[in-house]
Amino acid sequence: MPKLRHPAWSRLAQKAWLWALLLGGAAIFLFPFLWMIVSSVKTGEEVNQQTFWPELPEFRNQSPYVIESPLPPRPNGCDELRWQIIQPELTTHCSELIAADPARPRLLKSSEEKENFIQQASQYLLQRGLKKMPEHLWQHSSDSEIQQAFITALAAGNGQDAELQKAYANTYARLIIHGLKVRAEGAGVIYQSSFKKQPTTDELPTGLSLDESTSGNLAYDSDGQLVLQSHFSSSSDSSIVLHYQFTIPKKAGDIHRIIIPMTYDASWHQLHAQLKINGTSYQGTRSTWLAESKASSLTLQLGKPDSEDWGKRPWIPMQAIGDPQEGSGALNHITLTLTLDPSSTTVARAGKIQRNYQRVFLSMPFWKYIINSILITTLSILGAVLSSSFVAYAFARLRWPGRSIAFVILLSTMMLPPQVTMIPQFLIWREIGWYNTLNPIWVPTWFGIAFFIFLMVQQMKSIPRDLEEAAEIDGMNPLQTWYYVIVPLVKPAMAAIAIMSFMASWNEFMAPLVYLRDMGRFPLSVGIYAMAADETMTHDMPLILAGNLLMTLPVIIIFFFCQRYFIQGVSSAGVKG
């Protein structure tokens, strides 16, 4: 006789399958949001590496330093045994190319660092060469033919020297100071200096120096670039302070911006800027993270910007300390001071988490867009709640000829795609004179939304008519009955409508894109799109995802705290008394 399963175990197994199904579904829906959170703290280099988790920066005690490059995987079409034989030979060839290159970096101190650099650069160069080789060569060619094809692949395109420079750039991080430019208001560039090594001398540019108490050093690398070397034993070490003194004629115009082209070293240390012009000191209002190993610019803004710019604002505003001084003579005496502060592991990781979100605020007028979104959302919620409850009262509680036909016509409008009515609505609003205003976005909600009216009608039909009869005996007219009797009883449905209206209007994208022309009127949804459409930010995916996350958070918070009212309103709307 077969053994019967205990009922308790059967019920437990059913619940376990149900919970597993629910958790699996929740994980599937939460994964895109988790990916957005994780990717919003990445750097552009990490996005190109296509890894899920971002790298956590550590305290960087010295610069320049070697960047690790993984060994390339076995190519398709090459068996494991053959790869084990030919891979060391190709790597040795890359190492010999790098060792013989007079332009390879030479500022690494120890022999171990130099050997590690050659190894990492060789692995990167090997990866570059393998990508250019066709797969069929691995199946129908000898080892010598493979080696010759690899040499040919490295020389293809821009040439072998260009591939070597790419290998150096991706395996060797250094902090380069390229020079300095000064712009005057309305006069363009009035001063320019290059810090690259001159062919006739090894001396540093005139006026450039380091504080004697700092542990840094200025040196030229093999390519003639001026590199700021640093060595910290701990994050509590003293900062490295660099000074550059120069003069420009006063008649050239008021100094507007000072631009310092640099290449960062991804050390996640912080760089502070100070200026002294004719005795007046200026302090930068924020610091700069040395986040990625790529070319960038440190832009110092004196005075107000040229105009109201709705795009990115990467400059650092310089705040005057004390009263401005004109100075004597026909020259402006300027001292630029750059201070490099070492970052501990904790500070570096905190800086990486917040960096992209700080860049969002610098890349667009975030608070202006937030105010526009809040204004549109508030007016839309009020219009949706009031109009739906008012119109639904006429359909659910009042008796008038043609009520059923009008209700069917109202519900039939839900079957019309918004694309069908978009152009007629646009022509109407433009004829009224409301194009490029916020009115076409929120005014339609005050005329009722079919789905919300239907939801409210179902809720009002569950209310006993005895309450209306008692209100009528007390002398209330229909408007007073609606306000004092019906509205308090349909608050759950009104809360559900308010939540759905908030989500719809906060995320609304098409209507603002169609009706608005001036960027100063954009809501946050279109503002993030405009930021992403900027040609300088098109490929800056972490910045775009950080903006998307900031926009998504209010919706998640509102729904999380108000989901009880939402569920109660929707469920009660389906109960008919």
BELPE-V201424 format. One record per residue. N is the residue number from 1. RES is the residue in one letter. SS is DSSP state (H for helix, E for strand, L for the rest). Layout:
# BELPE-V201424
n: {N N}
res: {RES RES}
ss: {SS SS}
This chain:
# BELPE-V201424
n: {1 2 3 4 5 6 7 8 9 10 11 12 13 14 15 16 17 18 19 20 21 22 23 24 25 26 27 28 29 30 31 32 33 34 35 36 37 38 39 40 41 42 43 44 45 46 47 48 49 50 51 52 53 54 55 56 57 58 59 60 61 62 63 64 65 66 67 68 69 70 71 72 73 74 75 76 77 78 79 80 81 82 83 84 85 86 87 88 89 90 91 92 93 94 95 96 97 98 99 100 101 102 103 104 105 106 107 108 109 110 111 112 113 114 115 116 117 118 119 120 121 122 123 124 125 126 127 128 129 130 131 132 133 134 135 136 137 138 139 140 141 142 143 144 145 146 147 148 149 150 151 152 153 154 155 156 157 158 159 160 161 162 163 164 165 166 167 168 169 170 171 172 173 174 175 176 177 178 179 180 181 182 183 184 185 186 187 188 189 190 191 192 193 194 195 196 197 198 199 200 201 202 203 204 205 206 207 208 209 210 211 212 213 214 215 216 217 218 219 220 221 222 223 224 225 226 227 228 229 230 231 232 233 234 235 236 237 238 239 240 241 242 243 244 245 246 247 248 249 250 251 252 253 254 255 256 257 258 259 260 261 262 263 264 265 266 267 268 269 270 271 272 273 274 275 276 277 278 279 280 281 282 283 284 285 286 287 288 289 290 291 292 293 294 295 296 297 298 299 300 301 302 303 304 305 306 307 308 309 310 311 312 313 314 315 316 317 318 319 320 321 322 323 324 325 326 327 328 329 330 331 332 333 334 335 336 337 338 339 340 341 342 343 344 345 346 347 348 349 350 351 352 353 354 355 356 357 358 359 360 361 362 363 364 365 366 367 368 369 370 371 372 373 374 375 376 377 378 379 380 381 382 383 384 385 386 387 388 389 390 391 392 393 394 395 396 397 398 399 400 401 402 403 404 405 406 407 408 409 410 411 412 413 414 415 416 417 418 419 420 421 422 423 424 425 426 427 428 429 430 431 432 433 434 435 436 437 438 439 440 441 442 443 444 445 446 447 448 449 450 451 452 453 454 455 456 457 458 459 460 461 462 463 464 465 466 467 468 469 470 471 472 473 474 475 476 477 478 479 480 481 482 483 484 485 486 487 488 489 490 491 492 493 494 495 496 497 498 499 500 501 502 503 504 505 506 507 508 509 510 511 512 513 514 515 516 517 518 519 520 521 522 523 524 525 526 527 528 529 530 531 532 533 534 535 536 537 538 539 540 541 542 543 544 545 546 547 548 549 550 551 552 553 554 555 556 557 558 559 560 561 562 563 564 565 566 567 568 569 570 571 572 573 574 575 576 577}
res: {M P K L R H P A W S R L A Q K A W L W A L L L G G A A I F L F P F L W M I V S S V K T G E E V N Q Q T F W P E L P E F R N Q S P Y V I E S P L P P R P N G C D E L R W Q I I Q P E L T T H C S E L I A A D P A R P R L L K S S E E K E N F I Q Q A S Q Y L L Q R G L K K M P E H L W Q H S S D S E I Q Q A F I T A L A A G N G Q D A E L Q K A Y A N T Y A R L I I H G L K V R A E G A G V I Y Q S S F K K Q P T T D E L P T G L S L D E S T S G N L A Y D S D G Q L V L Q S H F S S S S D S S I V L H Y Q F T I P K K A G D I H R I I I P M T Y D A S W H Q L H A Q L K I N G T S Y Q G T R S T W L A E S K A S S L T L Q L G K P D S E D W G K R P W I P M Q A I G D P Q E G S G A L N H I T L T L T L D P S S T T V A R A G K I Q R N Y Q R V F L S M P F W K Y I I N S I L I T T L S I L G A V L S S S F V A Y A F A R L R W P G R S I A F V I L L S T M M L P P Q V T M I P Q F L I W R E I G W Y N T L N P I W V P T W F G I A F F I F L M V Q Q M K S I P R D L E E A A E I D G M N P L Q T W Y Y V I V P L V K P A M A A I A I M S F M A S W N E F M A P L V Y L R D M G R F P L S V G I Y A M A A D E T M T H D M P L I L A G N L L M T L P V I I I F F F C Q R Y F I Q G V S S A G V K G}
ss: {L L L L L L H H H H H H H H H H H H H H H H H H H H H H H H H H H H H H H H H L L L L H H H H H H L L L L L L L L L L L L E E L E E L L L L L L L L L L L L L H H H H H H H H H H H H H H H H H H H H L L L L L L L L L L L H H H H H H H H H H H H H H H H H H H H H L L L L L H H H H L L H H H H H H H H H H H H H L L L L H H H H H H H H H H H H E E L L E E L E E E E E E L L L E E E E E E E L L L L L L L L L L L L L E E E L L L L L L E E E E L L L L L E E E E E E L L L L L L L L E E E E E E E E E E H H H L L E E E E E E E E E L L L L L L E E E E E E E E L L E E E E E L L L E E L L L L L E E E E E E E L L L L L L L L L L L L L L E E E E E E L L L L L L L L L E E E E E E E E E E E L L L H H H H H H H H H H H H H H H H H H H L L H H H H H H H H H H H H H H H H H H H H H H H H H H H H H H H L L L L L L H H H H H H H H H H H H H L L H H H H H H H H H H H H H H H L L L L L L H H H H H H H H H L L H H H H H H H H H H H L L L L L H H H H H H H H L L L L H H H H H H H H H H H H L H H H H H H H H H H H H H H H H L L L H H H H H H L L L H H H L L H H H H H H H H H H L L L L L L L H H H H H H H H H H H H H H H H H H H H H H H H H H H H H H H H H L L L L}
